[in-house]
Amino acid sequence: MSSATLPRFDLKGWDKTDIANPYPVYQRYREVAPVHREASGTGGPDTFFVFSYEEVVRVLSNRLFGRDSAVASGDATAVSGPIPAEQQALRSIIGNWLVFMDPPRHTELRSQLNAEFSPSVVAGLRPRIRQLADELVARLGQRRQADLVEGFAAPFPILVISELLGIPAEDQEWLRANAVALQEASTTRARQGANGYARAEAAAQEFTRYFRREVDQRRGDAREDLLTLLIRARDGGAPLSVDGIVGTCVHLLTAGHETTTNLLAKAVLALRAHPLVLDELRGAPELMPAAAEEFLRYDAPVQAVTRWAYQDSLLGDCEVPRGSRVVALLGSANRDPARFPQPDVLDIHRPADRQLGFGLGIHYCLGATLARAEAEIGLSALLHGIPGLGGGDQQVEYADDMVFHGPARLVLTLSDRTEGRQS
């Protein structure tokens, strides 16, 4: 069946029902047109939406597709990316994000960061991560009604990444507020308008002042946190500018908290919808690593990533001209029955077989090991610290965002005891 038989696809302007459950929409497109072309209608490049697992893997792992629209278009003077040119602080910060870089710049920066996110470093952080989770859960468990996002899923990863960067506790609430404001320009929050960019630019300016001041104050410092180590590496001759350090710190704060926040909140929603799985995890905590992997597949915290075609290429049955925008739907690929049997079933015993929740290729999530630790420890703390997590009423409000996908609010009425279950 032709792609032309499908309605127009866009990541903006979805209704609330489809935002909360995009998977039937993905299935419709995946079955009819695993690669679906949308004409720009404005004279700009067309967009190819990629729904199948096989073709998403190709987009993520092939150097024919990169992050720089200026390179793809062949116009070195073109403004790369969606941020308006007048938003100078915002463009500077995002331009120094690892996720938007191509080699060799990407390779150089990633080599500076890899050691700080290694399994051994994360293993050393686990006791502190567990302590932070337990403290938040203890406060949350004292309330009859609580917003899980506000009370746990959002502050938890911010506390962890702030510790990694060496950011004082008194600055962390301010940093989260600015990170949320910054996201208004870097996602598909379609109804933000010009005010969204203005708020993101103001946050970018504050971030820039804050981290430039930190760079100045920490030169020669003996601390061993990540920010100080980046400064030390730059002063030792590493190819890192001050703006590069600023952008990297902001990237770690935003990517490091938004994705884990969504993962935790959506995992709790999945467990509440599958009470037998919840009970099984309570009784067999050794299953949590596999469960975290399945939560990433079942309802990925990042639903889509964008690339640009650097050469004429073929995706599925579609000829993709150089300069085209290519959007890989990770959420759709993770529900592709050609790769995952019974993909709409939450199965914590499923082999962790190359789910794409953390991406693939050179842009595979730098903080994947840390995010897995946060998910395992955070969910375990919730399951064992809040006996009534699976019962009571809930109110869910999803963010208007089909890239960083998850609830903005998840208000739970917590029961006082572990719920009985019926098979």
Secondary structure, DSSP 4 states (H G I P E B T S, - for coil): --GGGSPP--SSS--HHHHH--HHHHHHHHHH-SEEEE--SSSS--EEEE-SHHHHHHHHH-TTEES-HHHHHT-TTSPPSSS-TT-HHHHHHHHT-GGG--TTHHHHHHHHHGGGGSHHHHHHHHHHHHHHHHHHHHHHTT-SEEEHIIIIITHHHHHHHHHHHT--GGGHHHHHHHHHHHHHHHS--GGGHHHHHHHHHHHHHHHHHHHHHHHHHHTT----SHHHHHHHHHHTT-S--HHHHHHHHHHHHHHHHHHHHHHHHHHHHHHHH-HHHHHHHHH-GGGHHHHHHHHHHHT-SB-EEEEEESS-EEETTEEE-TT-EEEEEHHHHTT-TTTSSSTTS--TTS------TT--GGGS-TTHHHHHHHHHHHHHHHHHH-TTTTSS-EEEEE-S-SSB-SEEEEEEE--SSPPP---
